[in-house]
Amino acid sequence: MIQRIQSVYLFLVILANVIATFTLGELLNKVASFIENFEIEYVIYFLLVAVLSLWSLITFKKRKFQLKIGRLNLFVNFVALGFLTYWLLILPGEINFSEKGIGLVIPVISIVFIVLAQKAIKRDDELVKSADRFR
């Protein structure tokens, strides 16, 4: 399971989102009360992406199902990227840019690694199908 490259990509997505959950949670506790209303939604988003990636990592024997979970994970990432971009635009200006943009970088990283994992899963599926033709 872990020797496949898509498992490494999915593990990196899980790791990035778990780190982002703790980082963003602590960051949002420091800033104004205006932002505290958004804390739980973004923490839930990062945990949801991590759980979907873990689920995809565990179901390595079902490649078609793994591709469906990956597509769902991409959809969740794009929706959250839109919400995080909106949140970034409405934030007050007294916060440093690095503090504002920390949450926006993680979905982009997740999207890149999920796309790479999807390509590797498709490549494995095509390899198995080609091997089945020879039997």
N, C-alpha and C positions, 0 to 999 in steps of 0.2 A: 504494500500500500504506500509506504512513505518513499519507496524508491522511484516512484513515478513523479515527473516534473510538475504535473498539475496538483499533486498533493503538496508540494513545496509552495506553489503559488497560493493555494487555498490556505495553507498554514500562515503565510505572510499576511493574508487578508485578515485572518482571525487575530493574529498578533497586533496588527495595526489598529484594529477596531477596539480591542480590549484596552490597549494603551490609551487610545483616544477617549474611551469611556471614563477612565480615571482622570486623565488630564483635563478634559472638558468639564467634568463634574467639579473638580477642585477650582478650576478657573472661574466657572460661573458662580461659585460660592463667594468669590472675592469681589466681583463687580456689582453694579447697581441692582436695586430691587426690580428694575424694569426687565432685566434679563432673567431673573430667577423664575419667571413664569415659563420660560422656554427650556429650562434645564431638563426636566423629566422627559420631554419629547425627544431631545437629541440623544440623551443617554439611552433611551429605549431604541432609537434608531441604530446606534452603534452596536448595541447588544443583539438586535435583530439580525443585522448583517453578519455578526460573528457567529450566531447560532445557525443561520442559513449556510454559511461557509463550512461550519463543522458538520452539519447534516450532509452536505455535498461531499465532504471528505470521507465520511463514514460509509456512504453508499457507493463505494468505488466499484462494486461489482455490477451495478445497474447503471450503465453509461447513459442510456436514454433519460432515465429519471434524474441523473446527475446534471445533464444538460438543461432539463426543465428547471431544476433548482437554481442553476446558474443564471438562466434568463430571468427568473423571479428576483434573484439577488441583484442583477443589473438594473432591473426596473426600480427596486427599492432604493438603490444607490442614486439613480438619476432623479427620482422624486425628492429624495433628501438633499441632493446637491442643489436643486431648485429652491427648496425651503431654506437651506443654509445661505445661499446667495441672497435671497430676500432678507433674511435676518441680518446679514452683513451690511446690506444697504440701509436698513432702518436703524442700525446701532448709533447711539450718540457718539460724537467725535472725541470724547475725552479718553477713550481707551486706545492703547497703542495698537498699531496695525498687526503686529505679531500675535497679540492676544485675540484680535478679531478673526484673523485668517487661519488659526490653528484647526478649527473644525472643518474648514473648506478644503484643506489639503488631503485629509484622510479619505473622503469619498472618491477623489480623483485617483489616489493610489489604489484604492479598492477596485475601482472600475478597470484600471489597467491590468491588475493581477487577475481579476475574474475573466477578462477577455483572453488573456494568455492561457489561463486554465481551460477555458472553453475550447480554444483551438487545440490544445493538447488532448483533451477528451475526444474531440472529433477525430483527431489523427489516430488515437488508439482504437476508436470504433471502426474506422476504415481499415485499419490493419487487421482487426479481428474478422471483419467481413471478407477481406481478401484471402485470409487463411482458411475461412470456411468454404470458399469456392474451390479450393484445391482438394478438399476431402471427398 
